[in-house]
Amino acid sequence: MNISDYVRGLGVRARAAAAELAKLTTAEKNEALLAIADRLEADRAAIAEANAHDVANAQAAGISPAMIDRLTLTDARFKSMVDGVRHVASLPDPVGEEIWSRTRPSGITIRKVRVPFGVIAVVFESRPNVFVDTAALCLKTGNAIILRGGKEAVESNKALAASVSAALGAKGVSADAVLFVEVQDHAAVTELVRAVGLVDLAIPRGGERLIRAMCEAALIPVLKHYKGVCHVYVDDRADLAMALTILDNAKVQRPSACNAAECLLVHEKVAPLFLPMVRAWAKDKGVILNEELRVESEESGAQGVDRMEWDREFLGLELNVGVVKDYRAAIAHVNRHGSHHSDCIVTADAERAAEFLRDVDSATVYHNVSTRFTDGAEFGMGAEIGISTDKLHARGPMGLEELTSYKYEVTGDGVIRQ
């Protein structure tokens, strides 16, 4: 097989489907989405069998527990995935929405309106629910999508693709609106991100290695986040019981998620009281603690500041812990070592919280809230196509609006420029 020809063929088919999708009414798109949800439920047994096959192969191959957790399509995750499709159908359609309009002294009227991107390529690793989540969001926004999943989830993705294709066909929507790259050669990913004129945008959903490889090869725009090094800072004016509850949720609820906490920072005044609580909690929950009893600011010139791997994303039950002088030192540490994803301050001091929210340069910043809320569904977007730590176009959880671009419609009555 010539992989370049294969991928370009997918791009041509997706481009043609995108032109048709752009003409669908909101009602027609919603009917297609509801049909997908119904078909997924009807095919539940076949999808579960395919996923069990993938999980068994992953376990036999010695894949990490965090990756197996992401791969496993539990009953709860399956239900959430299907509910997400129905929720996307219930959301307002951003396509055609007027962002603003104005009439100029020249006599022209300008409207800025939302439009689909066209064709979006999503490359993801082990989470099969990403297939359905991203397909639903793209269909709602009139975008065709080309999906390339990881080899560890190939059977799950094939089963999901078959269900989605059948549902689209039943509603008279081109099956080419959702295409699945079946070849596992990494060259297919390279071809996707170099398909200028066929693919408008690429979105990686996976580890840092995958994302960097895609960005280095890309000739088209890539929306990304490299990793999720998320922080919880506990201030000396924090309710410590609340702080421990937030830390527990941020670290333990689903440690393999990119919005799970990877670093705890504690104000030096409460460290003698709070750290023993943290150690007892960690022992109970099986969390490994890497402790640095004093974290000096970069500006202090202290030696040994980087003895710990502060930039590390564990994706498991391991946590970096450091003691800082105050909340401003915490802000400096987060901005230096964080991944600009999700970071939290726990404090009863509103002024300190406001300063943290203002000065931490992350896509999502929290006050007395677990970092686990950085999620499209929790933000009311339905499913999400990813979480961006970029600053251009989209930042944070990306829902329907983030999957549209815009254009200017200019009208007049024989107006010429003087």
Number of C-alpha atoms within 10 A of each C-alpha: 6 7 16 15 12 14 22 19 13 19 26 17 20 28 24 17 23 25 17 16 24 19 10 16 14 16 12 15 22 23 16 23 28 21 22 27 23 18 20 26 15 12 14 18 11 15 23 18 14 19 26 19 16 23 24 13 14 20 13 9 10 9 13 11 14 17 19 21 17 19 23 22 21 14 11 8 12 19 15 16 23 23 16 23 26 22 19 26 24 13 14 12 20 21 22 15 15 15 13 10 14 11 13 9 7 11 14 16 16 16 18 17 19 21 21 28 21 26 28 29 26 27 24 21 21 26 22 27 22 23 27 26 21 24 28 34 28 26 25 32 28 30 30 34 32 27 25 25 27 19 16 24 26 23 19 28 30 20 20 25 21 16 24 27 19 16 23 22 14 13 16 10 19 19 21 22 27 28 21 20 20 15 18 13 11 12 12 21 26 20 19 31 26 20 20 16 11 23 26 18 23 27 24 27 23 21 17 16 10 17 21 15 12 22 19 10 14 20 17 17 15 20 23 24 25 21 23 27 25 31 35 31 30 32 28 21 14 18 14 18 11 15 22 17 13 22 27 18 17 25 30 19 12 19 21 21 18 26 27 32 36 27 29 23 27 27 23 20 15 16 20 12 11 19 17 11 14 20 14 12 16 18 11 9 13 12 18 14 17 16 16 16 14 15 24 20 16 14 8 8 9 11 9 9 15 12 9 15 10 21 19 18 24 21 23 21 19 20 23 22 25 25 25 26 18 17 22 16 19 28 23 18 21 27 16 15 16 26 23 27 28 30 35 28 28 27 22 15 12 10 10 18 21 12 13 23 19 12 14 24 21 23 20 22 24 21 20 19 20 27 28 22 16 22 22 20 17 13 14 13 19 26 32 25 27 24 27 22 24 18 11 8 11 18 21 23 23 22 26 25 19 19 26 21 14 17 14 15 11 13 13 12 8 7 10 9 6 4
